[in-house]
Amino acid sequence: MQAEIARRTGLSPATVTNLVRELVDEGVIGSEDRVHQGRKAKWISPRAGAECVLGIDVGRSHVRIALVDLGFNVLGELQQRLARNTPSADILALVGEMLEELLATTGVERASIVRAGAGIPGPIDQKRHRIGTPSLLPEWAGIDLPAAFEAATGVPTSVDNDSNLGALGEYAWPPALDVDSLFRVRLTTGIGGGLVINGKPWRGVDGTAAEIGHHSIDESGALCRCGNRGCVEAIASVPGFLEVLGRAVGHEVDPDEWVQLAQQGNTTAGRLLEDLGRHVGVAVANIVNLVNPSRILIGGPISAVGDILLAPLRAEVRQRAVPAATRGIRIELGRWGDLAEVYGAAIMAMQAQDSVTYSIPKW
């Protein structure tokens, strides 16, 4: 409401009225009269398509982009598959090509894009704007990430770990969750984690907070690509499980088929998912003991299998976490599936835009 803006900003009602009138005239926002608590009030909202942000989600096997206006309306979205170990230069070129296609199909003017947000699958040092652990993502090592994405898109870009953005998307995309803290696990080629506390991603001092895939759960376990032993990602390797399942069924299997086989009662597929749930549950229990979040969400393509995965994961958390820490926690599937990362990237772009401060509303 217009009166609420005056109250929160400390501006006079007359000043707010004049500013709102200018923004309405410029087509940035819309204004309408409504009745609120028995009184007439002036409600304002972003006008669809007036300005928008670009959300970019770069995974290990895909690129997804979306144009989103400031009213959280998705104007257009595209996805492309990536070959394994695609060079970063090729990925950036692909992002630029996809944006051109999206602009052409939606009719959105490039000048309408005020900012972009991008997620990539590795921890990011926000001070240096580079990959925090180069061994985890060598194809992006040494690159100034915001500058690289801005060169590819022509739009100022903020960059973060894709798991952080997935957690932000689950938390804040309307209807926003009414919780003070959220932890999201993403099960895909790797195992990622993102933590949101009081509406903001918690990255840690060097961007490596919530890296659940690299929690060590067996000190004498297999060597992980990060250099440590017994990490969740090394013990519960999704590609490794897919390889085992592929040998059992006689052909190469992707995550979607793994889910389908388990739902159809395939014993090997089901047992591998149960093993994955138990191993991830050990690491989630550590998060529960340390952070005690209000909500834990499980995302990524494998999460579509539901309780076959969630039941052993929940059981492991109940067994290993402090009982008091589990009392109020809900562990469930994420709301937005594979779109959570690109939604979070769009929200980060809104929050980073300098000309206006966007607060995430509660619905």
NUTOR-320695 format. One record per residue (C-alpha): residue number from 1; x, y, z. Coordinates in nm, 2 decimals. Example, Ala and Ser with C-alpha at 12.3 -4.5 7.8 and 13.67 -1.06 7.14 Angstrom:
% residues 2
<num:1 | u:1.23 | v:-0.45 | w:0.78>;
<num:2 | u:1.37 | v:-0.11 | w:0.71>;
//
This chain:
% residues 363
<num:1 | u:0.00 | v:0.00 | w:0.00>;
<num:2 | u:0.11 | v:0.36 | w:-0.06>;
<num:3 | u:0.06 | v:0.45 | w:0.30>;
<num:4 | u:0.28 | v:0.15 | w:0.41>;
<num:5 | u:0.56 | v:0.28 | w:0.18>;
<num:6 | u:0.55 | v:0.62 | w:0.36>;
<num:7 | u:0.56 | v:0.45 | w:0.70>;
<num:8 | u:0.86 | v:0.23 | w:0.62>;
<num:9 | u:1.06 | v:0.49 | w:0.44>;
<num:10 | u:0.99 | v:0.80 | w:0.66>;
<num:11 | u:0.89 | v:1.00 | w:0.35>;
<num:12 | u:0.59 | v:1.22 | w:0.37>;
<num:13 | u:0.26 | v:1.09 | w:0.21>;
<num:14 | u:0.27 | v:1.37 | w:-0.04>;
<num:15 | u:0.63 | v:1.28 | w:-0.15>;
<num:16 | u:0.53 | v:0.92 | w:-0.19>;
<num:17 | u:0.22 | v:1.02 | w:-0.39>;
<num:18 | u:0.43 | v:1.22 | w:-0.63>;
<num:19 | u:0.69 | v:0.95 | w:-0.67>;
<num:20 | u:0.43 | v:0.69 | w:-0.74>;
<num:21 | u:0.26 | v:0.91 | w:-0.99>;
<num:22 | u:0.59 | v:0.95 | w:-1.18>;
<num:23 | u:0.65 | v:0.57 | w:-1.18>;
<num:24 | u:0.29 | v:0.51 | w:-1.30>;
<num:25 | u:0.34 | v:0.76 | w:-1.58>;
<num:26 | u:0.66 | v:0.59 | w:-1.68>;
<num:27 | u:0.49 | v:0.25 | w:-1.69>;
<num:28 | u:0.71 | v:0.10 | w:-1.43>;
<num:29 | u:0.43 | v:0.03 | w:-1.18>;
<num:30 | u:0.06 | v:0.00 | w:-1.17>;
<num:31 | u:-0.17 | v:0.16 | w:-0.91>;
<num:32 | u:-0.53 | v:0.08 | w:-0.81>;
<num:33 | u:-0.78 | v:0.16 | w:-0.53>;
<num:34 | u:-0.87 | v:-0.12 | w:-0.30>;
<num:35 | u:-1.05 | v:-0.14 | w:0.03>;
<num:36 | u:-0.83 | v:-0.26 | w:0.32>;
<num:37 | u:-0.97 | v:-0.31 | w:0.67>;
<num:38 | u:-1.27 | v:-0.11 | w:0.58>;
<num:39 | u:-1.08 | v:0.19 | w:0.44>;
<num:40 | u:-0.99 | v:0.29 | w:0.09>;
<num:41 | u:-0.62 | v:0.24 | w:0.01>;
<num:42 | u:-0.39 | v:0.29 | w:-0.29>;
<num:43 | u:-0.22 | v:-0.04 | w:-0.39>;
<num:44 | u:0.08 | v:-0.04 | w:-0.62>;
<num:45 | u:0.27 | v:-0.32 | w:-0.79>;
<num:46 | u:0.53 | v:-0.37 | w:-1.06>;
<num:47 | u:0.38 | v:-0.36 | w:-1.41>;
<num:48 | u:0.43 | v:-0.68 | w:-1.60>;
<num:49 | u:0.71 | v:-0.65 | w:-1.86>;
<num:50 | u:0.80 | v:-0.29 | w:-1.78>;
<num:51 | u:1.15 | v:-0.39 | w:-1.65>;
<num:52 | u:1.29 | v:-0.74 | w:-1.60>;
<num:53 | u:1.59 | v:-0.93 | w:-1.48>;
<num:54 | u:1.77 | v:-1.23 | w:-1.63>;
<num:55 | u:1.82 | v:-1.55 | w:-1.43>;
<num:56 | u:2.09 | v:-1.79 | w:-1.54>;
<num:57 | u:2.14 | v:-2.14 | w:-1.40>;
<num:58 | u:2.46 | v:-2.32 | w:-1.52>;
<num:59 | u:2.47 | v:-2.68 | w:-1.41>;
<num:60 | u:2.72 | v:-2.96 | w:-1.50>;
<num:61 | u:2.48 | v:-3.09 | w:-1.77>;
<num:62 | u:2.25 | v:-2.80 | w:-1.86>;
<num:63 | u:2.21 | v:-2.42 | w:-1.90>;
<num:64 | u:1.87 | v:-2.26 | w:-1.82>;
<num:65 | u:1.79 | v:-1.90 | w:-1.85>;
<num:66 | u:1.47 | v:-1.70 | w:-1.77>;
<num:67 | u:1.34 | v:-1.35 | w:-1.81>;
<num:68 | u:1.14 | v:-1.24 | w:-1.51>;
<num:69 | u:0.97 | v:-0.91 | w:-1.46>;
<num:70 | u:0.97 | v:-0.73 | w:-1.12>;
<num:71 | u:0.63 | v:-0.88 | w:-1.04>;
<num:72 | u:0.78 | v:-1.23 | w:-1.05>;
<num:73 | u:0.62 | v:-1.32 | w:-1.38>;
<num:74 | u:0.83 | v:-1.54 | w:-1.60>;
<num:75 | u:0.83 | v:-1.38 | w:-1.94>;
<num:76 | u:1.02 | v:-1.66 | w:-2.11>;
<num:77 | u:1.25 | v:-1.95 | w:-2.03>;
<num:78 | u:1.50 | v:-2.17 | w:-2.23>;
<num:79 | u:1.71 | v:-2.48 | w:-2.15>;
<num:80 | u:1.99 | v:-2.65 | w:-2.33>;
<num:81 | u:2.18 | v:-2.97 | w:-2.24>;
<num:82 | u:2.56 | v:-2.95 | w:-2.19>;
<num:83 | u:2.82 | v:-3.21 | w:-2.27>;
<num:84 | u:3.03 | v:-3.31 | w:-1.98>;
<num:85 | u:3.33 | v:-3.09 | w:-1.91>;
<num:86 | u:3.22 | v:-2.82 | w:-2.16>;
<num:87 | u:3.47 | v:-2.53 | w:-2.15>;
<num:88 | u:3.36 | v:-2.22 | w:-1.97>;
<num:89 | u:3.41 | v:-2.01 | w:-2.29>;
<num:90 | u:3.16 | v:-2.23 | w:-2.48>;
<num:91 | u:2.91 | v:-2.21 | w:-2.19>;
<num:92 | u:2.93 | v:-1.83 | w:-2.19>;
<num:93 | u:2.88 | v:-1.82 | w:-2.56>;
<num:94 | u:2.58 | v:-2.04 | w:-2.53>;
<num:95 | u:2.43 | v:-1.82 | w:-2.27>;
<num:96 | u:2.46 | v:-1.52 | w:-2.50>;
<num:97 | u:2.30 | v:-1.72 | w:-2.79>;
<num:98 | u:2.01 | v:-1.83 | w:-2.57>;
<num:99 | u:1.95 | v:-1.48 | w:-2.45>;
<num:100 | u:1.93 | v:-1.36 | w:-2.81>;
<num:101 | u:1.67 | v:-1.64 | w:-2.89>;
<num:102 | u:1.47 | v:-1.55 | w:-2.58>;
<num:103 | u:1.46 | v:-1.18 | w:-2.66>;
<num:104 | u:1.34 | v:-1.27 | w:-3.01>;
<num:105 | u:1.07 | v:-1.51 | w:-2.89>;
<num:106 | u:0.94 | v:-1.29 | w:-2.61>;
<num:107 | u:0.96 | v:-0.95 | w:-2.78>;
<num:108 | u:1.14 | v:-0.81 | w:-2.47>;
<num:109 | u:1.38 | v:-0.53 | w:-2.54>;
<num:110 | u:1.74 | v:-0.58 | w:-2.42>;
<num:111 | u:1.72 | v:-0.23 | w:-2.26>;
<num:112 | u:1.44 | v:-0.36 | w:-2.03>;
<num:113 | u:1.68 | v:-0.60 | w:-1.86>;
<num:114 | u:1.81 | v:-0.41 | w:-1.56>;
<num:115 | u:2.04 | v:-0.68 | w:-1.42>;
<num:116 | u:2.12 | v:-1.05 | w:-1.44>;
<num:117 | u:2.19 | v:-1.32 | w:-1.18>;
<num:118 | u:2.39 | v:-1.64 | w:-1.25>;
<num:119 | u:2.45 | v:-1.96 | w:-1.06>;
<num:120 | u:2.73 | v:-2.21 | w:-1.13>;
<num:121 | u:2.80 | v:-2.54 | w:-0.95>;
<num:122 | u:3.09 | v:-2.45 | w:-0.72>;
<num:123 | u:3.17 | v:-2.24 | w:-0.42>;
<num:124 | u:3.24 | v:-1.87 | w:-0.51>;
<num:125 | u:3.47 | v:-1.63 | w:-0.33>;
<num:126 | u:3.25 | v:-1.32 | w:-0.33>;
<num:127 | u:3.54 | v:-1.08 | w:-0.26>;
<num:128 | u:3.75 | v:-1.20 | w:-0.55>;
<num:129 | u:3.46 | v:-1.29 | w:-0.78>;
<num:130 | u:3.62 | v:-1.62 | w:-0.86>;
<num:131 | u:3.58 | v:-1.99 | w:-0.78>;
<num:132 | u:3.67 | v:-2.05 | w:-0.42>;
<num:133 | u:3.79 | v:-2.41 | w:-0.47>;
<num:134 | u:3.94 | v:-2.44 | w:-0.82>;
<num:135 | u:3.97 | v:-2.82 | w:-0.79>;
<num:136 | u:3.59 | v:-2.86 | w:-0.78>;
<num:137 | u:3.53 | v:-2.66 | w:-1.10>;
<num:138 | u:3.86 | v:-2.63 | w:-1.29>;
<num:139 | u:3.70 | v:-2.51 | w:-1.61>;
<num:140 | u:3.60 | v:-2.19 | w:-1.43>;
<num:141 | u:3.92 | v:-2.14 | w:-1.24>;
<num:142 | u:4.08 | v:-1.79 | w:-1.25>;
<num:143 | u:3.79 | v:-1.63 | w:-1.43>;
<num:144 | u:3.63 | v:-1.30 | w:-1.31>;
<num:145 | u:3.28 | v:-1.44 | w:-1.31>;
<num:146 | u:3.06 | v:-1.13 | w:-1.30>;
<num:147 | u:3.27 | v:-0.97 | w:-1.58>;
<num:148 | u:3.26 | v:-1.29 | w:-1.79>;
<num:149 | u:2.88 | v:-1.32 | w:-1.77>;
<num:150 | u:2.84 | v:-0.94 | w:-1.83>;
<num:151 | u:3.05 | v:-0.98 | w:-2.15>;
<num:152 | u:2.83 | v:-1.27 | w:-2.26>;
<num:153 | u:2.50 | v:-1.10 | w:-2.20>;
<num:154 | u:2.56 | v:-0.73 | w:-2.20>;
<num:155 | u:2.40 | v:-0.70 | w:-1.86>;
<num:156 | u:2.56 | v:-0.63 | w:-1.52>;
<num:157 | u:2.56 | v:-0.97 | w:-1.34>;
<num:158 | u:2.58 | v:-1.11 | w:-0.99>;
<num:159 | u:2.71 | v:-1.46 | w:-0.96>;
<num:160 | u:2.67 | v:-1.72 | w:-0.68>;
<num:161 | u:2.69 | v:-2.09 | w:-0.61>;
<num:162 | u:2.39 | v:-2.26 | w:-0.78>;
<num:163 | u:2.29 | v:-2.44 | w:-0.45>;
<num:164 | u:2.27 | v:-2.11 | w:-0.27>;
<num:165 | u:2.04 | v:-1.98 | w:-0.54>;
<num:166 | u:1.83 | v:-2.29 | w:-0.53>;
<num:167 | u:1.78 | v:-2.23 | w:-0.16>;
<num:168 | u:1.70 | v:-1.87 | w:-0.21>;
<num:169 | u:1.45 | v:-1.96 | w:-0.49>;
<num:170 | u:1.27 | v:-2.21 | w:-0.27>;
<num:171 | u:1.26 | v:-1.96 | w:0.02>;
<num:172 | u:1.16 | v:-1.64 | w:-0.16>;
<num:173 | u:0.97 | v:-1.72 | w:-0.49>;
<num:174 | u:0.60 | v:-1.64 | w:-0.43>;
<num:175 | u:0.44 | v:-1.76 | w:-0.22>;
<num:176 | u:0.75 | v:-1.70 | w:0.00>;
<num:177 | u:0.80 | v:-1.94 | w:0.29>;
<num:178 | u:0.73 | v:-1.80 | w:0.63>;
<num:179 | u:1.04 | v:-1.95 | w:0.80>;
<num:180 | u:1.35 | v:-1.79 | w:0.95>;
<num:181 | u:1.59 | v:-2.04 | w:0.81>;
<num:182 | u:1.60 | v:-2.30 | w:0.54>;
<num:183 | u:1.85 | v:-2.56 | w:0.42>;
<num:184 | u:1.82 | v:-2.72 | w:0.07>;
<num:185 | u:2.00 | v:-3.02 | w:-0.06>;
<num:186 | u:2.03 | v:-3.06 | w:-0.43>;
<num:187 | u:2.09 | v:-3.41 | w:-0.57>;
<num:188 | u:2.22 | v:-3.41 | w:-0.92>;
<num:189 | u:2.56 | v:-3.50 | w:-1.08>;
<num:190 | u:2.70 | v:-3.36 | w:-0.75>;
<num:191 | u:2.54 | v:-3.31 | w:-0.41>;
<num:192 | u:2.50 | v:-2.94 | w:-0.32>;
<num:193 | u:2.36 | v:-2.75 | w:-0.03>;
<num:194 | u:2.23 | v:-2.40 | w:0.03>;
<num:195 | u:2.14 | v:-2.22 | w:0.35>;
<num:196 | u:1.92 | v:-1.92 | w:0.39>;
<num:197 | u:1.90 | v:-1.74 | w:0.72>;
<num:198 | u:1.67 | v:-1.45 | w:0.78>;
<num:199 | u:1.61 | v:-1.41 | w:0.41>;
<num:200 | u:1.97 | v:-1.41 | w:0.29>;
<num:201 | u:2.20 | v:-1.69 | w:0.16>;
<num:202 | u:2.46 | v:-1.77 | w:0.42>;
<num:203 | u:2.78 | v:-1.82 | w:0.23>;
<num:204 | u:3.05 | v:-1.81 | w:0.49>;
<num:205 | u:3.37 | v:-1.61 | w:0.48>;
<num:206 | u:3.50 | v:-1.76 | w:0.16>;
<num:207 | u:3.18 | v:-1.89 | w:0.00>;
<num:208 | u:3.20 | v:-2.25 | w:0.11>;
<num:209 | u:2.93 | v:-2.27 | w:0.37>;
<num:210 | u:2.67 | v:-2.54 | w:0.33>;
<num:211 | u:2.88 | v:-2.75 | w:0.10>;
<num:212 | u:2.71 | v:-3.07 | w:0.22>;
<num:213 | u:2.86 | v:-3.28 | w:-0.06>;
<num:214 | u:3.20 | v:-3.24 | w:0.10>;
<num:215 | u:3.11 | v:-3.32 | w:0.45>;
<num:216 | u:3.33 | v:-3.61 | w:0.55>;
<num:217 | u:3.12 | v:-3.90 | w:0.69>;
<num:218 | u:3.39 | v:-4.17 | w:0.68>;
<num:219 | u:3.74 | v:-4.06 | w:0.77>;
<num:220 | u:3.89 | v:-4.37 | w:0.59>;
<num:221 | u:3.66 | v:-4.36 | w:0.30>;
<num:222 | u:3.72 | v:-4.31 | w:-0.07>;
<num:223 | u:3.92 | v:-4.01 | w:-0.19>;
<num:224 | u:3.70 | v:-3.72 | w:-0.31>;
<num:225 | u:3.77 | v:-3.48 | w:-0.60>;
<num:226 | u:3.81 | v:-3.21 | w:-0.34>;
<num:227 | u:4.11 | v:-3.38 | w:-0.19>;
<num:228 | u:3.95 | v:-3.51 | w:0.13>;
<num:229 | u:3.84 | v:-3.86 | w:0.22>;
<num:230 | u:3.50 | v:-4.00 | w:0.29>;
<num:231 | u:3.29 | v:-3.70 | w:0.16>;
<num:232 | u:2.92 | v:-3.76 | w:0.10>;
<num:233 | u:2.98 | v:-3.70 | w:-0.28>;
<num:234 | u:3.25 | v:-3.97 | w:-0.29>;
<num:235 | u:3.06 | v:-4.23 | w:-0.09>;
<num:236 | u:2.71 | v:-4.15 | w:-0.24>;
<num:237 | u:2.83 | v:-4.06 | w:-0.58>;
<num:238 | u:2.52 | v:-4.01 | w:-0.80>;
<num:239 | u:2.72 | v:-4.09 | w:-1.12>;
<num:240 | u:2.86 | v:-4.40 | w:-0.95>;
<num:241 | u:2.51 | v:-4.52 | w:-0.85>;
<num:242 | u:2.39 | v:-4.46 | w:-1.20>;
<num:243 | u:2.68 | v:-4.67 | w:-1.33>;
<num:244 | u:2.59 | v:-4.96 | w:-1.10>;
<num:245 | u:2.22 | v:-4.94 | w:-1.20>;
<num:246 | u:2.32 | v:-4.92 | w:-1.57>;
<num:247 | u:2.51 | v:-5.25 | w:-1.53>;
<num:248 | u:2.21 | v:-5.41 | w:-1.36>;
<num:249 | u:1.96 | v:-5.31 | w:-1.63>;
<num:250 | u:2.20 | v:-5.35 | w:-1.93>;
<num:251 | u:2.21 | v:-4.99 | w:-2.06>;
<num:252 | u:2.32 | v:-4.64 | w:-1.95>;
<num:253 | u:2.07 | v:-4.48 | w:-1.71>;
<num:254 | u:2.01 | v:-4.11 | w:-1.64>;
<num:255 | u:1.85 | v:-3.97 | w:-1.32>;
<num:256 | u:1.50 | v:-3.96 | w:-1.47>;
<num:257 | u:1.51 | v:-4.32 | w:-1.56>;
<num:258 | u:1.65 | v:-4.41 | w:-1.21>;
<num:259 | u:1.34 | v:-4.25 | w:-1.06>;
<num:260 | u:1.11 | v:-4.43 | w:-1.31>;
<num:261 | u:1.27 | v:-4.77 | w:-1.24>;
<num:262 | u:1.24 | v:-4.72 | w:-0.86>;
<num:263 | u:0.88 | v:-4.62 | w:-0.90>;
<num:264 | u:0.82 | v:-4.94 | w:-1.11>;
<num:265 | u:0.96 | v:-5.15 | w:-0.83>;
<num:266 | u:1.31 | v:-5.22 | w:-0.96>;
<num:267 | u:1.49 | v:-5.36 | w:-0.66>;
<num:268 | u:1.84 | v:-5.23 | w:-0.75>;
<num:269 | u:1.71 | v:-4.88 | w:-0.83>;
<num:270 | u:1.52 | v:-4.87 | w:-0.50>;
<num:271 | u:1.81 | v:-5.00 | w:-0.28>;
<num:272 | u:2.05 | v:-4.75 | w:-0.44>;
<num:273 | u:1.81 | v:-4.46 | w:-0.36>;
<num:274 | u:1.78 | v:-4.59 | w:0.00>;
<num:275 | u:2.16 | v:-4.59 | w:0.03>;
<num:276 | u:2.17 | v:-4.24 | w:-0.11>;
<num:277 | u:1.91 | v:-4.12 | w:0.13>;
<num:278 | u:2.09 | v:-4.27 | w:0.43>;
<num:279 | u:2.43 | v:-4.12 | w:0.34>;
<num:280 | u:2.29 | v:-3.78 | w:0.27>;
<num:281 | u:2.09 | v:-3.81 | w:0.59>;
<num:282 | u:2.41 | v:-3.84 | w:0.79>;
<num:283 | u:2.53 | v:-3.51 | w:0.66>;
<num:284 | u:2.19 | v:-3.34 | w:0.70>;
<num:285 | u:2.19 | v:-3.45 | w:1.06>;
<num:286 | u:2.51 | v:-3.26 | w:1.11>;
<num:287 | u:2.35 | v:-2.95 | w:0.96>;
<num:288 | u:2.05 | v:-3.00 | w:1.19>;
<num:289 | u:2.27 | v:-3.02 | w:1.50>;
<num:290 | u:2.48 | v:-2.71 | w:1.39>;
<num:291 | u:2.22 | v:-2.48 | w:1.25>;
<num:292 | u:1.88 | v:-2.62 | w:1.36>;
<num:293 | u:1.69 | v:-2.48 | w:1.05>;
<num:294 | u:1.32 | v:-2.45 | w:1.03>;
<num:295 | u:1.29 | v:-2.63 | w:0.70>;
<num:296 | u:1.49 | v:-2.88 | w:0.50>;
<num:297 | u:1.41 | v:-2.92 | w:0.14>;
<num:298 | u:1.54 | v:-3.19 | w:-0.10>;
<num:299 | u:1.57 | v:-3.09 | w:-0.47>;
<num:300 | u:1.72 | v:-3.20 | w:-0.80>;
<num:301 | u:1.59 | v:-3.45 | w:-1.05>;
<num:302 | u:1.64 | v:-3.75 | w:-0.82>;
<num:303 | u:1.41 | v:-3.60 | w:-0.55>;
<num:304 | u:1.11 | v:-3.67 | w:-0.77>;
<num:305 | u:1.11 | v:-4.03 | w:-0.64>;
<num:306 | u:0.97 | v:-3.90 | w:-0.31>;
<num:307 | u:0.95 | v:-4.12 | w:-0.01>;
<num:308 | u:1.17 | v:-4.40 | w:-0.14>;
<num:309 | u:1.45 | v:-4.14 | w:-0.09>;
<num:310 | u:1.30 | v:-3.93 | w:0.19>;
<num:311 | u:1.21 | v:-4.21 | w:0.43>;
<num:312 | u:1.57 | v:-4.33 | w:0.49>;
<num:313 | u:1.70 | v:-3.98 | w:0.49>;
<num:314 | u:1.45 | v:-3.87 | w:0.76>;
<num:315 | u:1.52 | v:-4.19 | w:0.96>;
<num:316 | u:1.89 | v:-4.11 | w:0.96>;
<num:317 | u:1.84 | v:-3.76 | w:1.07>;
<num:318 | u:1.61 | v:-3.87 | w:1.36>;
<num:319 | u:1.87 | v:-4.13 | w:1.47>;
<num:320 | u:2.18 | v:-3.90 | w:1.45>;
<num:321 | u:2.06 | v:-3.55 | w:1.53>;
<num:322 | u:1.99 | v:-3.42 | w:1.88>;
<num:323 | u:1.63 | v:-3.50 | w:1.95>;
<num:324 | u:1.55 | v:-3.14 | w:2.05>;
<num:325 | u:1.69 | v:-3.01 | w:1.72>;
<num:326 | u:1.46 | v:-3.23 | w:1.52>;
<num:327 | u:1.14 | v:-3.15 | w:1.70>;
<num:328 | u:1.02 | v:-2.86 | w:1.49>;
<num:329 | u:1.19 | v:-2.94 | w:1.16>;
<num:330 | u:1.01 | v:-3.04 | w:0.84>;
<num:331 | u:1.20 | v:-3.24 | w:0.58>;
<num:332 | u:1.02 | v:-3.25 | w:0.25>;
<num:333 | u:1.06 | v:-3.21 | w:-0.13>;
<num:334 | u:1.13 | v:-2.86 | w:-0.27>;
<num:335 | u:0.84 | v:-2.67 | w:-0.43>;
<num:336 | u:1.00 | v:-2.56 | w:-0.76>;
<num:337 | u:1.20 | v:-2.86 | w:-0.87>;
<num:338 | u:1.47 | v:-2.78 | w:-1.13>;
<num:339 | u:1.34 | v:-2.42 | w:-1.16>;
<num:340 | u:1.46 | v:-2.32 | w:-0.81>;
<num:341 | u:1.81 | v:-2.22 | w:-0.92>;
<num:342 | u:1.70 | v:-1.99 | w:-1.20>;
<num:343 | u:1.43 | v:-1.84 | w:-0.97>;
<num:344 | u:1.69 | v:-1.77 | w:-0.71>;
<num:345 | u:1.92 | v:-1.62 | w:-0.97>;
<num:346 | u:1.64 | v:-1.38 | w:-1.08>;
<num:347 | u:1.58 | v:-1.29 | w:-0.72>;
<num:348 | u:1.95 | v:-1.22 | w:-0.65>;
<num:349 | u:1.94 | v:-0.99 | w:-0.96>;
<num:350 | u:1.64 | v:-0.80 | w:-0.82>;
<num:351 | u:1.81 | v:-0.76 | w:-0.48>;
<num:352 | u:2.14 | v:-0.64 | w:-0.64>;
<num:353 | u:1.98 | v:-0.38 | w:-0.86>;
<num:354 | u:2.12 | v:-0.05 | w:-0.74>;
<num:355 | u:1.84 | v:0.19 | w:-0.85>;
<num:356 | u:1.57 | v:0.03 | w:-0.64>;
<num:357 | u:1.57 | v:-0.18 | w:-0.32>;
<num:358 | u:1.36 | v:-0.49 | w:-0.37>;
<num:359 | u:1.24 | v:-0.66 | w:-0.05>;
<num:360 | u:1.11 | v:-1.02 | w:-0.08>;
<num:361 | u:0.74 | v:-1.01 | w:0.01>;
<num:362 | u:0.55 | v:-1.25 | w:0.23>;
<num:363 | u:0.24 | v:-1.41 | w:0.07>;
//
